[in-house]
Amino acid sequence: MDDTRVESTSIGDFAGLMSAGCNSGCDLSSSSQVVTLPRQSTLNLDQDDVKNGLGRLVLTLVKLLHELLERQALRRIDAGYLSDADIERLGLALMKQAQEIERLRHEFNLDEEDLNLDLGPLGKLL
């Protein structure tokens, strides 16, 4: 299967590529004002890369939500809003959720660092 790689700093180049598709011969230099794309071309994607990328995105969001739930749980415990039974149930649910996130991370062959997106000047996501 042919892998297609396009490198450009222009978001317009990317938009043009996504709307028209490109396999080869695309002029996507950042110095040109017009992006020339062939009419009958397609974008070839490796199915495993797409699956892994989507899994990484979804798992990153799930992990972020998990951490937010943990922080909210700690706030409620510190404020005294939860009974001992509620705290026990919440702790078990969060532990099971963390185990499932770890299982999925291993299934997608992702490292812990793969789930930590770099947000530039804002720092790391997790």
C-alpha positions in Angstrom: 0.0 0.0 0.0 1.3 3.5 -0.9 1.8 5.8 2.0 1.1 9.5 1.3 3.0 12.2 3.2 2.4 15.9 2.7 4.4 18.4 4.6 3.3 22.1 4.6 2.9 24.9 7.1 -0.2 26.2 5.4 -3.7 25.2 6.7 -5.0 26.1 3.3 -2.9 23.4 1.7 -4.3 20.9 4.1 -7.9 22.0 3.4 -7.2 21.7 -0.3 -5.8 18.3 0.1 -8.7 17.0 2.2 -11.3 18.4 -0.3 -9.6 17.1 -3.4 -7.3 14.2 -2.3 -3.7 13.8 -3.4 -1.4 10.8 -4.1 1.5 12.3 -5.9 2.5 15.3 -7.9 0.8 17.8 -5.6 2.5 21.2 -5.4 2.0 22.1 -1.7 5.0 24.5 -1.2 4.2 27.2 1.3 5.5 29.9 -1.1 2.7 29.3 -3.7 -0.6 31.0 -3.3 -2.6 28.3 -5.2 -2.5 24.6 -4.4 -2.7 22.5 -7.6 -4.2 19.0 -7.0 -5.0 16.3 -9.5 -8.7 15.7 -10.1 -8.9 11.9 -9.9 -6.5 11.2 -7.0 -7.3 9.6 -3.7 -5.7 9.7 -0.3 -4.4 6.3 0.8 -4.4 5.6 4.5 -3.1 2.6 6.3 -6.0 1.0 8.2 -3.8 0.1 11.2 -2.5 3.7 11.5 -6.1 5.1 11.4 -7.3 2.7 14.0 -4.3 3.4 16.3 -4.7 7.2 15.8 -8.4 7.1 16.6 -7.8 4.8 19.6 -5.1 7.2 20.9 -7.4 10.2 20.6 -10.4 8.5 22.3 -8.2 7.0 25.0 -6.6 10.4 25.7 -10.0 12.0 26.1 -11.2 9.1 28.4 -8.0 9.5 30.5 -8.6 13.2 30.8 -12.2 12.7 31.9 -11.0 10.1 34.4 -8.6 12.5 35.9 -11.3 15.2 36.1 -13.6 12.7 37.9 -10.9 11.8 40.4 -10.3 15.5 41.2 -14.0 16.1 41.6 -14.4 13.1 43.8 -11.6 14.3 46.0 -13.2 17.8 46.3 -16.5 16.1 47.4 -14.7 13.9 49.9 -12.8 16.9 51.4 -16.1 18.9 51.6 -17.8 16.1 53.5 -20.6 15.5 50.9 -20.1 11.7 50.7 -20.8 9.0 53.1 -18.3 6.2 53.8 -20.3 3.8 51.6 -20.3 6.4 48.8 -16.6 6.9 49.1 -16.0 3.1 48.9 -18.2 2.8 45.8 -16.6 5.8 44.1 -13.1 4.5 44.8 -13.9 1.1 43.4 -15.5 2.6 40.3 -12.4 4.8 39.7 -10.0 1.9 40.2 -11.9 -0.2 37.7 -12.0 2.6 35.2 -8.2 3.1 35.6 -7.6 -0.6 35.0 -9.8 -0.5 31.9 -7.8 2.5 30.6 -4.6 0.6 31.2 -6.0 -2.5 29.4 -7.0 -0.4 26.3 -3.6 1.4 26.3 -1.8 -1.9 26.1 -4.2 -3.2 23.5 -3.5 -0.2 21.2 0.3 -0.5 22.0 0.4 3.0 23.4 2.9 4.3 26.0 1.7 6.5 28.9 3.4 9.4 27.1 1.3 8.8 24.0 -1.8 9.9 25.9 -0.2 13.2 27.0 -0.8 15.7 24.3 1.5 18.7 24.0 -0.6 21.9 23.9 2.3 24.2 23.1 2.4 27.2 25.4 -0.3 25.7 27.6 2.0 22.8 28.5 1.1 19.1 28.6 -2.5 18.0 28.6 -2.2 15.4 31.5 
